[in-house]
Amino acid sequence: MAPPLLFIPGFMQPAQAWAAVAEALRGRAETRLLEHSEHRLEGRLSEIAAAGEGAVLVGYSLGGRLALRAVLRDPPRFAGLVTVGATAGIDDPVTRSARAEADDRLASWMEAAPIEDIVAVWERQPLFADQSETLVEAQRAGRLAQDPRELAALLRSAGQGVLDPVWHELLEFELPLLAIAGARDEGYTAAAQRLADTAPRGRAAIVEDAGHAPQLQQPDAVARLLADFLDHDVGQ
């Protein structure tokens, strides 16, 4: 029997952000949606470890970075890893330091700003420019439910600038890995291919007609990729 899938949301997302993919997998796989109550790196990694024992971790963006680090920390605990729009880190120290400084400034602003302003700025990022207004509106309630101080704490402890890259650890990573990205998300398409090329049991899958959030833009296509991964990669 295939192991369950544990879905891990991205930054400023509730667990329900994965609901469409989970619904598309009904009858084909056991699915669990992780609702975080911790808002710092170590707390979230502990939640993933507790909820994900024996499961394939499926993480989007920030959730993908956390899932990757959870499985690298304790590979025998899990059955596999799927990342969506994620990377194993920023290699260049100068670029990483600049990103950390930018994230710290953003976190400081978040601590003093109303959640409505934070969400408005977040939705206007170029990363999400290809999302329809309907899709943006559908995500808004989940974003507005976030606490600005908790968002700031998460950004400071788990942002891309403060996390050391872990590409080298993937060279000896023995679990099956599927790296998914949207075809319009060029930076993360390259990252997905690099993840697949680096991990011994890795492969990449590119979702057409999707950008940084293929699980929201093309949930049925992502569900098919996950079902295929369970059938042909996990447990082999």
Buried (B, 14 or more C-beta within 10 A) or exposed (E): EBBBBBBBBBBBBBBBBBBBBBEBBEEBBBBBBBEBEBBBBEBBBEBBBEBBBEBBBBBBBBBBBBBBBBBBBEEEBBBBBBBBBBBBBBEEEEEBEEBBEEBBEBBEBBEEBEBEEBBEEBBEEEBBEBBEEEEBEBBBEBBEEBEBEBBBBBBBBBBBBBBEBBBEBBEEBEBBBBBBBBBBBEEBBEBBBBBBEBBEBBBBBBBEEBBBBBBBBBBEBBBBBBBEBBEEBBEE
